[in-house]
Amino acid sequence: MSLLIKGGRVIDPATNTDEIMDILLEKGEIKKISKKIDSCEEIIDASGKIVSPGLIDMHTHLREPGREDEETIQSGTYAAARGGFTTICCMPNTTPTIDNSSVVKFIYEKRRKEGIIEVLPIGAISKERKGEELSEMGRMWKAGVVAFSDDGSWVKDTYLMRRALEYVKMFNLSLISHCEDKTLSQDGVMNEGYFSTILGLKGIPREAEEIAVFRDITLSKMTGSPLHIAHLSSVGSVKLIEEAKKIGIKVSAEVAPHHFTLTEKEVTSFNTNTKVNPPLRGEGDLKGLREGLRNGAIEVIATDHAPHSQEEKESDYVSAPFGIIGLETALSLVIKELVERNVLSLIQALAKLTINPARILKIDRGRIKEGAKANLVIFNLNKNWVVREEDFLSRSSNSPFIGWKLPGVVEWTIFKGRIVYRNKL
């Protein structure tokens, strides 16, 4: 069946396109883009709405295999589609770890049977993410991983990280580093500073991130290998990346919406949905992250979607696990906190959710062009919605944004020419 998207404001950051056009979809691809296309079998009236490439999240935790009570590949893809994502990359901190080709193949098979959008696995750098021995990188590459990461753990062995960076050159893939020196952050639950002192909670200093960022940038320079820094939280880290880019080091970085939206002040509520790793930082860090997005030091916005059961999150602040869900609120937070505040234009913001992650991952996604996969999202900038726990399609509801009124409603998400999500409100 063909599908015609009619009269939408088409925004494609890859080609700097921003104009009213029709898009004809056939056989899972974009067949034609024109000012006016005649009617076809099915029509979506996109007038007054934004038509963008489907969003790409290069940092998602799906929990399967191992914690299907928190999230599955099926539920995670439904949540992603509701948020406008058509491609998500799942991190390897599952049980068992994604550190061999068998688990990679399992994920692809589960997605084929149960998922409604694309899921691309990220393989672990080290076996079981212990940082002691390299994983089966070559076999996982052949099985289809798109990057390598020990996310949740930093590869503290400098020699092992050097070897990993050198090894992935033959695959032309990036290493994604969770930068956290745990000898400094050990047992910490929030940002170290004034608020951790008055709340009596052990802090995690910015330096735990910045020291790790500095080392990994240095190794990237030494090896000439591309490095991607996950979930930046510190203004000092942003400055390190800015300086690295100036001298040509192949480093890129991402930030999660909660880090450019919330600060450590939120922890005073003792709401465990404010407990994330890295932690919410200070006002200066928030401003520094926004500036890093504005000046291009940070190329990617990623959700770091980290579902947890209600029982786990209802424990005390020290005992509760780190992490919040983010797939269903990310686009709206970007619009509210970055576009409406004039930090980024809409096309700049969408670049960080589409073509930029695609380029870093070296996948042919994030474009609206004839012959490309018909992965699209249509959303309404002029419509608001309220975040309600009962509306989440994720199996978990650990979000600090419940009750928030947000702009930007995803109306349709289209994957390979098929409507996989439609807002019925």
PEHUZI-V653372 format. One record per residue. N is the residue number from 1. RES is the residue in one small letter. SS is DSSP state (2 for helix, 1 for strand, 0 for the rest). PSI is psi in degrees with one decimal (* if undefined). Layout:
# PEHUZI-V653372
n=N res=RES ss=SS psi=PSI
n=N res=RES ss=SS psi=PSI
This chain:
# PEHUZI-V653372
n=1 res=m ss=0 psi=137.9
n=2 res=s ss=0 psi=155.8
n=3 res=l ss=1 psi=128.0
n=4 res=l ss=1 psi=122.9
n=5 res=i ss=1 psi=114.5
n=6 res=k ss=1 psi=129.3
n=7 res=g ss=1 psi=21.0
n=8 res=g ss=1 psi=158.2
n=9 res=r ss=1 psi=101.8
n=10 res=v ss=1 psi=119.0
n=11 res=i ss=1 psi=115.3
n=12 res=d ss=1 psi=99.6
n=13 res=p ss=0 psi=-25.9
n=14 res=a ss=0 psi=-31.4
n=15 res=t ss=0 psi=8.8
n=16 res=n ss=0 psi=36.4
n=17 res=t ss=1 psi=135.6
n=18 res=d ss=1 psi=88.0
n=19 res=e ss=1 psi=163.3
n=20 res=i ss=1 psi=122.9
n=21 res=m ss=1 psi=165.8
n=22 res=d ss=1 psi=147.7
n=23 res=i ss=1 psi=124.2
n=24 res=l ss=1 psi=127.7
n=25 res=l ss=1 psi=133.3
n=26 res=e ss=1 psi=136.3
n=27 res=k ss=0 psi=39.5
n=28 res=g ss=0 psi=3.3
n=29 res=e ss=1 psi=164.8
n=30 res=i ss=1 psi=111.3
n=31 res=k ss=1 psi=-42.8
n=32 res=k ss=1 psi=143.2
n=33 res=i ss=1 psi=124.6
n=34 res=s ss=1 psi=165.4
n=35 res=k ss=0 psi=-33.9
n=36 res=k ss=0 psi=124.3
n=37 res=i ss=0 psi=136.9
n=38 res=d ss=0 psi=162.9
n=39 res=s ss=0 psi=158.1
n=40 res=c ss=0 psi=-164.0
n=41 res=e ss=0 psi=-44.2
n=42 res=e ss=1 psi=137.4
n=43 res=i ss=1 psi=135.9
n=44 res=i ss=1 psi=120.9
n=45 res=d ss=1 psi=104.6
n=46 res=a ss=0 psi=15.2
n=47 res=s ss=0 psi=134.6
n=48 res=g ss=0 psi=5.6
n=49 res=k ss=0 psi=162.1
n=50 res=i ss=1 psi=133.2
n=51 res=v ss=1 psi=116.9
n=52 res=s ss=1 psi=158.5
n=53 res=p ss=1 psi=146.9
n=54 res=g ss=0 psi=139.6
n=55 res=l ss=1 psi=152.4
n=56 res=i ss=1 psi=123.8
n=57 res=d ss=1 psi=114.6
n=58 res=m ss=1 psi=18.5
n=59 res=h ss=1 psi=83.1
n=60 res=t ss=1 psi=140.1
n=61 res=h ss=1 psi=114.8
n=62 res=l ss=0 psi=-12.4
n=63 res=r ss=0 psi=-12.6
n=64 res=e ss=0 psi=127.2
n=65 res=p ss=0 psi=153.8
n=66 res=g ss=0 psi=-46.9
n=67 res=r ss=0 psi=59.7
n=68 res=e ss=0 psi=-13.8
n=69 res=d ss=0 psi=-25.1
n=70 res=e ss=0 psi=-39.3
n=71 res=e ss=0 psi=150.9
n=72 res=t ss=0 psi=169.7
n=73 res=i ss=2 psi=-37.8
n=74 res=q ss=2 psi=-54.2
n=75 res=s ss=2 psi=-36.1
n=76 res=g ss=2 psi=-37.9
n=77 res=t ss=2 psi=-32.1
n=78 res=y ss=2 psi=-43.3
n=79 res=a ss=2 psi=-41.6
n=80 res=a ss=2 psi=-43.4
n=81 res=a ss=2 psi=-39.0
n=82 res=r ss=2 psi=-31.9
n=83 res=g ss=0 psi=-1.3
n=84 res=g ss=0 psi=6.5
n=85 res=f ss=1 psi=137.0
n=86 res=t ss=1 psi=-10.7
n=87 res=t ss=1 psi=127.3
n=88 res=i ss=1 psi=146.8
n=89 res=c ss=1 psi=123.2
n=90 res=c ss=1 psi=132.9
n=91 res=m ss=0 psi=156.6
n=92 res=p ss=0 psi=3.4
n=93 res=n ss=0 psi=62.5
n=94 res=t ss=0 psi=-179.4
n=95 res=t ss=0 psi=103.6
n=96 res=p ss=0 psi=163.0
n=97 res=t ss=0 psi=147.5
n=98 res=i ss=0 psi=77.9
n=99 res=d ss=0 psi=13.6
n=100 res=n ss=0 psi=164.3
n=101 res=s ss=2 psi=-27.4
n=102 res=s ss=2 psi=-42.5
n=103 res=v ss=2 psi=-37.2
n=104 res=v ss=2 psi=-47.0
n=105 res=k ss=2 psi=-36.0
n=106 res=f ss=2 psi=-44.4
n=107 res=i ss=2 psi=-44.7
n=108 res=y ss=2 psi=-39.4
n=109 res=e ss=2 psi=-41.9
n=110 res=k ss=2 psi=-40.2
n=111 res=r ss=2 psi=-41.0
n=112 res=r ss=2 psi=-39.1
n=113 res=k ss=2 psi=-35.0
n=114 res=e ss=2 psi=-18.3
n=115 res=g ss=0 psi=155.9
n=116 res=i ss=0 psi=-7.0
n=117 res=i ss=0 psi=-175.0
n=118 res=e ss=1 psi=133.9
n=119 res=v ss=1 psi=122.8
n=120 res=l ss=1 psi=120.0
n=121 res=p ss=1 psi=146.0
n=122 res=i ss=0 psi=126.7
n=123 res=g ss=1 psi=152.9
n=124 res=a ss=0 psi=147.5
n=125 res=i ss=0 psi=-43.7
n=126 res=s ss=1 psi=157.9
n=127 res=k ss=2 psi=126.8
n=128 res=e ss=2 psi=18.7
n=129 res=r ss=2 psi=31.4
n=130 res=k ss=0 psi=-12.2
n=131 res=g ss=0 psi=23.1
n=132 res=e ss=0 psi=-30.8
n=133 res=e ss=0 psi=137.7
n=134 res=l ss=1 psi=144.8
n=135 res=s ss=0 psi=-178.0
n=136 res=e ss=0 psi=67.5
n=137 res=m ss=2 psi=-46.1
n=138 res=g ss=2 psi=-45.1
n=139 res=r ss=2 psi=-38.0
n=140 res=m ss=2 psi=-35.8
n=141 res=w ss=2 psi=-45.3
n=142 res=k ss=2 psi=-31.2
n=143 res=a ss=2 psi=-13.4
n=144 res=g ss=0 psi=17.3
n=145 res=v ss=0 psi=152.7
n=146 res=v ss=0 psi=-6.2
n=147 res=a ss=1 psi=176.2
n=148 res=f ss=1 psi=142.1
n=149 res=s ss=1 psi=147.7
n=150 res=d ss=0 psi=36.5
n=151 res=d ss=0 psi=136.2
n=152 res=g ss=0 psi=-21.7
n=153 res=s ss=0 psi=143.1
n=154 res=w ss=0 psi=139.0
n=155 res=v ss=0 psi=92.8
n=156 res=k ss=0 psi=-21.7
n=157 res=d ss=0 psi=106.6
n=158 res=t ss=2 psi=-38.5
n=159 res=y ss=2 psi=-40.7
n=160 res=l ss=2 psi=-40.6
n=161 res=m ss=2 psi=-38.8
n=162 res=r ss=2 psi=-46.1
n=163 res=r ss=2 psi=-41.3
n=164 res=a ss=2 psi=-44.6
n=165 res=l ss=2 psi=-39.2
n=166 res=e ss=2 psi=-37.7
n=167 res=y ss=2 psi=-38.8
n=168 res=v ss=2 psi=-8.1
n=169 res=k ss=2 psi=-38.8
n=170 res=m ss=2 psi=-18.3
n=171 res=f ss=2 psi=-12.0
n=172 res=n ss=0 psi=40.9
n=173 res=l ss=0 psi=162.7
n=174 res=s ss=1 psi=152.6
n=175 res=l ss=1 psi=135.8
n=176 res=i ss=1 psi=120.5
n=177 res=s ss=1 psi=128.3
n=178 res=h ss=0 psi=101.6
n=179 res=c ss=0 psi=104.1
n=180 res=e ss=0 psi=109.9
n=181 res=d ss=0 psi=103.3
n=182 res=k ss=2 psi=-11.0
n=183 res=t ss=2 psi=-21.0
n=184 res=l ss=2 psi=-32.5
n=185 res=s ss=2 psi=-5.5
n=186 res=q ss=0 psi=126.9
n=187 res=d ss=0 psi=2.0
n=188 res=g ss=0 psi=151.0
n=189 res=v ss=0 psi=-9.9
n=190 res=m ss=1 psi=177.3
n=191 res=n ss=1 psi=137.9
n=192 res=e ss=0 psi=127.8
n=193 res=g ss=0 psi=-154.2
n=194 res=y ss=2 psi=-48.2
n=195 res=f ss=2 psi=-36.0
n=196 res=s ss=2 psi=-33.4
n=197 res=t ss=2 psi=-48.6
n=198 res=i ss=2 psi=-25.1
n=199 res=l ss=2 psi=-10.6
n=200 res=g ss=0 psi=29.1
n=201 res=l ss=0 psi=142.0
n=202 res=k ss=0 psi=135.2
n=203 res=g ss=1 psi=159.3
n=204 res=i ss=1 psi=110.9
n=205 res=p ss=0 psi=151.5
n=206 res=r ss=2 psi=-34.1
n=207 res=e ss=2 psi=-24.9
n=208 res=a ss=2 psi=-35.3
n=209 res=e ss=2 psi=-46.1
n=210 res=e ss=2 psi=-37.9
n=211 res=i ss=2 psi=-42.5
n=212 res=a ss=2 psi=-40.0
n=213 res=v ss=2 psi=-45.6
n=214 res=f ss=2 psi=-45.8
n=215 res=r ss=2 psi=-44.4
n=216 res=d ss=2 psi=-35.7
n=217 res=i ss=2 psi=-41.6
n=218 res=t ss=2 psi=-40.9
n=219 res=l ss=2 psi=-35.5
n=220 res=s ss=2 psi=-41.8
n=221 res=k ss=2 psi=-42.7
n=222 res=m ss=2 psi=-41.9
n=223 res=t ss=2 psi=-18.9
n=224 res=g ss=0 psi=15.9
n=225 res=s ss=0 psi=145.9
n=226 res=p ss=0 psi=140.2
n=227 res=l ss=1 psi=134.9
n=228 res=h ss=1 psi=127.4
n=229 res=i ss=1 psi=123.2
n=230 res=a ss=0 psi=154.4
n=231 res=h ss=0 psi=67.8
n=232 res=l ss=0 psi=144.4
n=233 res=s ss=0 psi=-12.5
n=234 res=s ss=0 psi=137.9
n=235 res=v ss=2 psi=-31.1
n=236 res=g ss=2 psi=-36.7
n=237 res=s ss=2 psi=-39.5
n=238 res=v ss=2 psi=-43.1
n=239 res=k ss=2 psi=-37.6
n=240 res=l ss=2 psi=-40.4
n=241 res=i ss=2 psi=-39.3
n=242 res=e ss=2 psi=-46.4
n=243 res=e ss=2 psi=-38.0
n=244 res=a ss=2 psi=-41.6
n=245 res=k ss=2 psi=-35.7
n=246 res=k ss=2 psi=-31.1
n=247 res=i ss=0 psi=14.3
n=248 res=g ss=0 psi=14.6
n=249 res=i ss=0 psi=140.0
n=250 res=k ss=0 psi=70.7
n=251 res=v ss=1 psi=140.0
n=252 res=s ss=1 psi=169.8
n=253 res=a ss=1 psi=159.7
n=254 res=e ss=1 psi=160.3
n=255 res=v ss=1 psi=145.6
n=256 res=a ss=0 psi=149.6
n=257 res=p ss=2 psi=-36.8
n=258 res=h ss=2 psi=-25.6
n=259 res=h ss=2 psi=-21.9
n=260 res=f ss=0 psi=10.0
n=261 res=t ss=0 psi=-41.6
n=262 res=l ss=0 psi=156.9
n=263 res=t ss=0 psi=176.7
n=264 res=e ss=2 psi=-19.7
n=265 res=k ss=2 psi=-28.7
n=266 res=e ss=2 psi=-24.3
n=267 res=v ss=2 psi=-19.1
n=268 res=t ss=2 psi=-17.4
n=269 res=s ss=2 psi=-13.1
n=270 res=f ss=0 psi=21.0
n=271 res=n ss=0 psi=116.6
n=272 res=t ss=2 psi=-9.6
n=273 res=n ss=2 psi=3.2
n=274 res=t ss=2 psi=2.3
n=275 res=k ss=0 psi=107.6
n=276 res=v ss=0 psi=162.7
n=277 res=n ss=0 psi=117.0
n=278 res=p ss=0 psi=159.7
n=279 res=p ss=0 psi=162.4
n=280 res=l ss=0 psi=132.3
n=281 res=r ss=0 psi=-160.6
n=282 res=g ss=0 psi=174.7
n=283 res=e ss=2 psi=-37.9
n=284 res=g ss=2 psi=-36.6
n=285 res=d ss=2 psi=-43.5
n=286 res=l ss=2 psi=-46.0
n=287 res=k ss=2 psi=-37.2
n=288 res=g ss=2 psi=-37.2
n=289 res=l ss=2 psi=-41.9
n=290 res=r ss=2 psi=-39.4
n=291 res=e ss=2 psi=-37.9
n=292 res=g ss=2 psi=-36.2
n=293 res=l ss=2 psi=-42.1
n=294 res=r ss=2 psi=-43.5
n=295 res=n ss=2 psi=-0.3
n=296 res=g ss=0 psi=-0.8
n=297 res=a ss=0 psi=-35.3
n=298 res=i ss=0 psi=113.7
n=299 res=e ss=0 psi=-19.5
n=300 res=v ss=1 psi=141.5
n=301 res=i ss=1 psi=121.1
n=302 res=a ss=0 psi=150.4
n=303 res=t ss=0 psi=-31.7
n=304 res=d ss=0 psi=41.5
n=305 res=h ss=1 psi=113.6
n=306 res=a ss=1 psi=85.4
n=307 res=p ss=0 psi=142.7
n=308 res=h ss=0 psi=153.2
n=309 res=s ss=0 psi=155.4
n=310 res=q ss=2 psi=-37.9
n=311 res=e ss=2 psi=-42.3
n=312 res=e ss=2 psi=-42.4
n=313 res=k ss=2 psi=-16.2
n=314 res=e ss=0 psi=2.3
n=315 res=s ss=0 psi=-179.8
n=316 res=d ss=0 psi=165.0
n=317 res=y ss=0 psi=-39.2
n=318 res=v ss=0 psi=-39.7
n=319 res=s ss=0 psi=-25.0
n=320 res=a ss=0 psi=147.9
n=321 res=p ss=0 psi=156.2
n=322 res=f ss=0 psi=146.6
n=323 res=g ss=0 psi=147.5
n=324 res=i ss=0 psi=160.5
n=325 res=i ss=0 psi=155.3
n=326 res=g ss=0 psi=-7.9
n=327 res=l ss=0 psi=-35.4
n=328 res=e ss=0 psi=-11.1
n=329 res=t ss=0 psi=-9.1
n=330 res=a ss=2 psi=-52.3
n=331 res=l ss=2 psi=-43.6
n=332 res=s ss=2 psi=-37.2
n=333 res=l ss=2 psi=-36.3
n=334 res=v ss=2 psi=-44.7
n=335 res=i ss=2 psi=-46.7
n=336 res=k ss=2 psi=-47.7
n=337 res=e ss=2 psi=-22.5
n=338 res=l ss=2 psi=-47.4
n=339 res=v ss=2 psi=-50.0
n=340 res=e ss=0 psi=-22.3
n=341 res=r ss=0 psi=6.1
n=342 res=n ss=0 psi=27.6
n=343 res=v ss=0 psi=-42.7
n=344 res=l ss=0 psi=150.1
n=345 res=s ss=0 psi=166.8
n=346 res=l ss=2 psi=-41.1
n=347 res=i ss=2 psi=-35.8
n=348 res=q ss=2 psi=-41.8
n=349 res=a ss=2 psi=-43.8
n=350 res=l ss=2 psi=-29.8
n=351 res=a ss=2 psi=-36.2
n=352 res=k ss=0 psi=-8.1
n=353 res=l ss=0 psi=-1.2
n=354 res=t ss=0 psi=-86.8
n=355 res=i ss=2 psi=-32.9
n=356 res=n ss=2 psi=-51.6
n=357 res=p ss=2 psi=-34.5
n=358 res=a ss=2 psi=-42.1
n=359 res=r ss=2 psi=-41.7
n=360 res=i ss=2 psi=-39.7
n=361 res=l ss=2 psi=-10.7
n=362 res=k ss=0 psi=47.0
n=363 res=i ss=0 psi=146.2
n=364 res=d ss=0 psi=76.5
n=365 res=r ss=0 psi=176.6
n=366 res=g ss=0 psi=25.6
n=367 res=r ss=0 psi=150.0
n=368 res=i ss=0 psi=99.0
n=369 res=k ss=0 psi=154.1
n=370 res=e ss=0 psi=131.0
n=371 res=g ss=0 psi=-12.8
n=372 res=a ss=0 psi=161.1
n=373 res=k ss=1 psi=137.8
n=374 res=a ss=0 psi=70.2
n=375 res=n ss=0 psi=109.0
n=376 res=l ss=1 psi=155.7
n=377 res=v ss=1 psi=139.6
n=378 res=i ss=1 psi=120.4
n=379 res=f ss=1 psi=158.4
n=380 res=n ss=1 psi=110.9
n=381 res=l ss=1 psi=-24.5
n=382 res=n ss=1 psi=10.0
n=383 res=k ss=1 psi=137.8
n=384 res=n ss=1 psi=161.2
n=385 res=w ss=1 psi=158.7
n=386 res=v ss=1 psi=131.5
n=387 res=v ss=0 psi=115.9
n=388 res=r ss=0 psi=136.3
n=389 res=e ss=2 psi=-40.8
n=390 res=e ss=2 psi=-12.2
n=391 res=d ss=2 psi=-14.1
n=392 res=f ss=0 psi=137.7
n=393 res=l ss=0 psi=-15.6
n=394 res=s ss=0 psi=153.5
n=395 res=r ss=0 psi=-16.8
n=396 res=s ss=0 psi=161.4
n=397 res=s ss=0 psi=26.5
n=398 res=n ss=0 psi=80.6
n=399 res=s ss=0 psi=135.9
n=400 res=p ss=0 psi=-1.8
n=401 res=f ss=0 psi=7.0
n=402 res=i ss=0 psi=129.2
n=403 res=g ss=0 psi=-12.9
n=404 res=w ss=0 psi=143.0
n=405 res=k ss=1 psi=120.9
n=406 res=l ss=1 psi=149.6
n=407 res=p ss=1 psi=159.9
n=408 res=g ss=1 psi=97.8
n=409 res=v ss=1 psi=123.9
n=410 res=v ss=1 psi=120.1
n=411 res=e ss=1 psi=-42.9
n=412 res=w ss=1 psi=140.8
n=413 res=t ss=1 psi=129.5
n=414 res=i ss=1 psi=125.0
n=415 res=f ss=1 psi=121.6
n=416 res=k ss=0 psi=42.9
n=417 res=g ss=0 psi=-3.6
n=418 res=r ss=1 psi=138.4
n=419 res=i ss=1 psi=114.6
n=420 res=v ss=1 psi=-13.1
n=421 res=y ss=1 psi=135.2
n=422 res=r ss=1 psi=126.2
n=423 res=n ss=0 psi=122.1
n=424 res=k ss=0 psi=4.0
n=425 res=l ss=0 psi=*
